[in-house]
Amino acid sequence: MTVSTAPVPSPAMVRRASLAGFLGTVVEAYDFFVYTYLIVYTAPLFFPNDDPVVGVLSSLLVLGSGFLTRPLGGLFFGRLGDRMGRRFTLMVTIIGMGTATVLMGVLPTYAAIGIAAPILLVVFRLFQGFSAGGELAGSTTFVSEHSTKNNHGLLSTITPLGFAAGTAIAPAVVALVASVLSEDVMAEWGWRVPMLMSLPLTAVCLLLRLGLEDSPEFKRLADSHKIPRTPVRELFTGYWRQLLKVTLLSATVLMIGYIVAAFLPLFLQKEAGFAAGTTAAMASVSGVTAMAFTVTAGLVIDKIGRRNLMFVVMGALAVLFYPLLVLMQAKDGNFLVGMFGLMILGGLGGAAASPAYAALTAVFPARVRYTGAALGFGLGSAIGGGLGPWLAAQLTESTGNIYAPAFLAIGAALVGIAIIATLPSRGVSTDDGTFVIPGRGGAPAADEDDAKTEDAKIEKAEAN
């Protein structure tokens, strides 16, 4: 039986790796979401149509198109990360993300270059998604490989924390720019400013990553000459079940997260009468709340386990999503009620990400960890993140029921509960696929079923 013997990183190394992972995810979330809060301005510029609903739906499809290339990015960058190292790959992905967003910010509109404008918008979005396919899962892998078995869950929350921060910063920047410039200026050229703000964010993150070493786990593999020649083949032949579970788990969490972050602001504008700048400010506060919920989840995840935490959070989402949506619409423009609803749903969405991201890297051994996490997360992103907001809008239009997105989110929460129930609540996969259970001796378990049995023993002992 092979158990990881990677050296324990120093606290300074852990802090630098965590900061680099955090900022990288901030940039990714900012780049993806800033477009969402600019749709009200960009839709008529790139998709001119007499029916504004058609323009919004077209823009949401562009939003979703960025997720189509995430699985390809996950496959490409995952293999690169398992072959060439985590640090090198994460430098490439952050450059790709920032470049795509800046190019979107300087893109001429339909009035200037005709049909080439929406085509190029989609191309840049696809490139952005391709780069993002290796960023978030790679960041999670890099940070978690600086953890010990007893704080793996806690450090795995660094990535969703950065994601929550990015979702808070993006609408805050849009709201700030919109408050400084007039609506006419925003509609003419002001929408470009938030996109161009990605440039300094990307530069800071890149400079930080330049000063890092690779993760202890990857260096251990390199020193022992165990870097896989074909990580993709090894993943599909030995760990396809884990890949399937991680894909479905990612899809459920991201579907809820993107419905809250990308669709609900549009819902509040259309159904509750809020201005675009107001919903951007509300979403920013919701992102801050998500950060608080994520930190709280990180503090308890290694104590109660990934599975129990997911049960609680996803259960709360399934119960609260519909009534909160009804409440926000029924109060017809009440700022406090709208803010409360977004804060609760955004916060629970952030908390749900913590156990999901911990599972993302825990179920794969280091040899194929980047590939498995990136591909599984990329596929989950395409299903949940790419289709979620668009499906929410389509369900509303086709059924005439403005609360239809709530049922989509409830279904995702229930599927997430079912998937996490099949995964071990504690432990990290070793080189041969066994699980090391933290605490009480750190004894390895033979497989996932044994790990879950050990989970039950630990939970029973803790209860007594």
N, C-alpha and C positions, 0 to 999 in steps of 0.2 A: 504494500500500500504506500502510495506516494503522497506525502503531506508537504504543503508549502513550507520552504525554509528561507523565504525571503527575509532579509534583514529588516528589523523594525525601524522605520524612518524616524528621524528626529522631529521634535515638535515644530522646529522652524521649517523643515521640509513639508510637513503636513499643512502648515499655514500657507506657504507659498503655493502648493498644489491646489489647496482649497480655493484660494483667491483667484488663481488662474482659471480653474474650472467654473467658479461662480461668474466671473466677468465674461467668459466665453458664452455661457448660457444667457447672460443678460443681453449680449449683442445679438445672439440668435433670436431670442424672443422679441427684442426691440425691432429687428429687421422684419420679422414676419408680421407683427401686429401693427406696426406703424402704418402699413398699407391699409389695414382694415379700417382704421379711424380716419383715413383720408378718402375712403370710397365715395363719400357724399360729394367730394370735390372732383375726384378723378373719373368717376363713372361717366358724366356727360362729356368729358374731354377726350376719353379714349373709346367710349361706346355711345356715341350720340344716337339718341332714339327718342321718339315722341312719347313713349311710355317710360317713365322713370323707373318702374319696377323691373323692366327688362334690363335697363342699365345696371341696376343694383345686382340682379341675378348674374349678369355677365361678369361683373366685378368679383362676385363671390366665387365664380368658376375660376377666375384668375387666381384668387386666393387659394382655392383648392388645387390648382395645377401645380403649385409649389410642392405639394405633397406627393404628386405622382412620381417624381424623380427621387424622392427620399429613399425608397428601397434600393434603387440603383446606387445611390450615394452610399447607403449603408453597406452594400455588398463590396463596392470599390474601396471605400475608406476603411471598412472593417478588416478586409484582407490586408490592406496597406499597414494598418495599425498593429496587426498580429505578426506581420513580417518585418516591418521597418521601425516599429516603435510607436508608442502613444504620443510622445511629445512632437515628433516630426509631423505626424499626421494631423494633429490638432492645430499646428501652425498653418498647414495648407487649408484646412477647412475654414478657419476664421478669415483668412485672406479672401477665399471664395465668397463667403457670406457678405462681407463688407463691400467687395467690388460690385456684386450684383445689385445691392441696395443703392449704392451711389449711382450706378448706371440708370436705374429706374428713376432716380431723382433728377437726372439731366435729360431724360428722354423727351423728344418733341411730341406734341399731341397730334390727334387725328387731323385737326385743322391745318397743321403744318406739313405732314408727310403722308396723310391718308391712311390706308389700311395697314401700312407698315408699322404705325404706332401701336395698335393693339397686338400685332404679331410680335414685335420686339418686347413689349411688356410681358407677354407670356413666356418668351424665350428667356428673359432675365429672371423671371419668377421660377422657371424650371431649373436654371443654373443655381439660383439661390437655394432651392429645395435639394438639389444634388449635393451641394456643400453642407447643408444642414443635416443631411442624412448621416454624416460622419461626425458631426460636432457634438450633439447632445449626449448620445450614447458613449462616444469617446471620452467626453468630459467626465461622465459618470464613472466610466471604467478607470480613468486616470486617477481620480480622487479616491475612489473606493480602494484602489490598490495601494494607497498610502495608509490604510486603516489596519487595525487589528481585528481579530474575530469578534471582539466584544464591543467595538464601536462602528462596525461596518454599516449598520442601519443609519446611525447618526450622520456619518460622513456622506452617505448616499443622498441625504437630503440637501446637500450643498447645491446640486444641480437643479432640482425643482425650486429651491430658494432663488437661484439666479433667474430661472424662468419666470417666477412670480415678480421679481424685481423688474425684469424686462417688460413684462406686461403692464406694470405700473408706470414705468418711465415713458413708454411709447405714447399712451394717451395724455400723460402729463405734458410732454413736449408739444403734442398737437394742440392741447388746450391753451398752453402758454402762447404759442405762435398765433393761434386764432384770436386770443385776447389782445395781442399787440397789433396785429394787422386787421384790416376790415374784412368782411365776408367777401367782398368783391375782389380784394387783393388775394385772399386765400384761394378763391376759385380761379384766379388768373395765373399766379405763379407761387403764392405763399405755401402751397401744398408741397413744394419741392424742398423747403427748408428742413422739415423733420426727417426726410429721407437722407439728406446730405449730412445730417448730424451723425449718421452711422460711421462716417470717416474717422472722427477723433476717437469714438468708442473702440473701433477696430484697431486703431494704432496703439492705444493704451494696452489692450489685451495682447496684441502681438509682441510688444516690447516686454511684457511680463513673462510670456511664455518662452521668449528667447533666453531668459536667465534660469530656466528650470532644467533639472536632470530628468531622465525617464523614470518611470515608476519602478519601485523595488521588485515587483513581480516580473516585469518584462526584463529587467536586468538579470534576475535570477535565471529566467529562461535562456537568455543570451549566453550567460556565463556557463551554463550546463549544456549548451548546444541542443536545446530542446525547442527552438523556434520552429513551428510547423512549416513544412514546404507547401502544403495545400490546406490551409485552414478552412476554406469553404467546403471542400470535400469531407474533411474530418467533421465539420459541423453537421452536415446533412446525413452522414452515415452513423454518427455516434450520438448526436444530441438533437435530433429533429423534433422529438416530443417537447423538449424544453423550448425550442424555437417556436413551436406552435403556441404553447402556453404564453410565452412572453409576448408574442404578436397579439394575441387576443386580449391579454391584460392591458397592453399599451393602447390598443384600439379603444377599449372602454374608458380608460382614464382620459385619453386625449379627446374623445368625442364629447365628454362632459365639459372638459376644460375649454375647448374651442367653441362650444355652443355658448358657454357663459361669456367668454372673452370676445368672440367675434360676432355672434348673432344677437345676444341680448341687448347690446347697445343699439342695434338697428331696431329691435323690438320696442325699446323704450322711446326711440324717436318716432316710430310710426304709430304705435298703439297708445302711448302715454303722452305724446306731444312734447317731448324734450328736444331741445336744440342739440345739434351735433357736438358743439363745444361743451355743453353741459354733460352729455353722456360720456364724453372723453374724460372729463374731470371725475365723474362718478366711477368710471372704470379704473382710473388711476388709484383712487382710494380703495377700491375692491382689490387691486393688485397688492397694495400694502397690507390689507387684511389677510390675503392669501399668504404673504410672507410670514405673518405672525402665526397663522395656523400651521404652516410648514415647519417653522422652528419648534412649535409645541409638539408636533408629530415626531420630529427628530429627537426630541428629548425623551420620548417614551417608547420609541419603536424597538430599541434593544431590550427594554424591560418587559414589554407585553408581547413582542413578536410581530412580524410583518402581517401575518394572517389575521390576528385579532384586531389590529389597528384598521386594516382594510374592511373588516366586517362592520366595525362601528361607523366609519366615515361613509362608506358606500351605502350602508343602511340608512344613515341620516339623509343622504342625498335622495334616495328613493322615496323617502317619506316627505321631504320638505320641498322638492323641486316644484311640483304642481301648485300647491297652495301659495307659495311665494310668488310664482308667476301671476297667478290670479290676483293676488293682493297688489302687486306693482301696477297692474293694468287698471284695476278697479278704482284706485285712488287718483287716476287720471292726472298725472303730472305732479304729484306730491313728491318733492325732492327727497325728503327724509325717508319715505317709504321705499322709493326706488333705490336709494343708496343702501338702505338696510338689506333689501333683497339681494342686490349685487354683492354686498359684503359677505353675507352668509353663504351664498352659492359659490362665490369665488374662493372664500376661505376653505370650504369643504373640498372644493376641487384641488386646491393646493395641498391640503392634508392627504388626499387620496394619492397624490403623486409620490409621497414619501415611501410607502411600502412597495409601490409598483417599481420605482427606480431601484430600490434596494434589491428586489427580486431580479431585476434586469441583469445585474452583474453577478449575483450570488449563485445562479443556477448553472453558469458556464465556468469550466476550468480556465485558467489563465491562457492556455494555448490558443483557445478559440473565443476568448471572452469578448474582445472588441468586435469580431465578426458577428458573433451571436447576438450581442446586445444591439449593435448598430443595425443589423438586418431585421431583427425582430421589432425594434423600435421604429425602423423605417417603414416596414409593412404595416405596423399598427398606426403609424402617423397617416399613411395613405388612406387607410380605412376610416379611422376615427376622426383625425384632424382634417383630412382633405374632404371627406364626405359630410362630416357632422354639420357645419354651418349651412352648407348648401342644401342638405336634406331637410334641415330645420325650416329653411325658407320655402323649399318646395312643398313640404307637408302642409305648411300654413296656407300656401296658395291653392293647392289641390283640394284640401279638405274644407277650407274656409274656417278652420278652427285655429284661432290665434294661439291656443295653448298646446298645439300638437307637438312642438319641440320638447315639452316637458315629458311626454310619454317616450320620446326617443331617449332622453337622458335617463329616465327611470329604467328602461330596458337595458341600457349600457351598464348602469349600476348593478343590476341583478346578475348580468353576465360576469362582471368583474368579481363579484362575491363568489360565484361558482368556480371561476378559474383559480383565484387565490386559495381556495379550499383544497386544491390539488397540489399545492406547492408547500415545501417545508417552511415553517415560520421563522426558523433560526438557522444559522450556519451558512458556510460558503463552500462551493464546490472545489475540490482539490483536483490535482492533475489527472487522476484516474476516475473522476466523476463522483467520488464519495463526498459526503458532507461533514465538515468539522463543526460540531455544536459547541458554541462558546459557553463558558461557565461550567462549574462542577466537573473540572478535569479536562474539558475540551475534547472528549472522546469522539473519534470519527464514527459516522454511521455509514452503512454499506450503500444505501441509495436513498432516494427521496422518501420512500415509504418508511424506511428505518428512521430517517430524520424526523418525520412527522410523529412516529412513535416516541422518539426521544423528546420531541416538543411536549407531548402529552405528559411525560414523566416530569419534566422540568416545571410545567405549569401546575401540576398537581402538588409538587413539592413546595412551590412558591405559595400556593393557596393554603397549605398547612403551616 
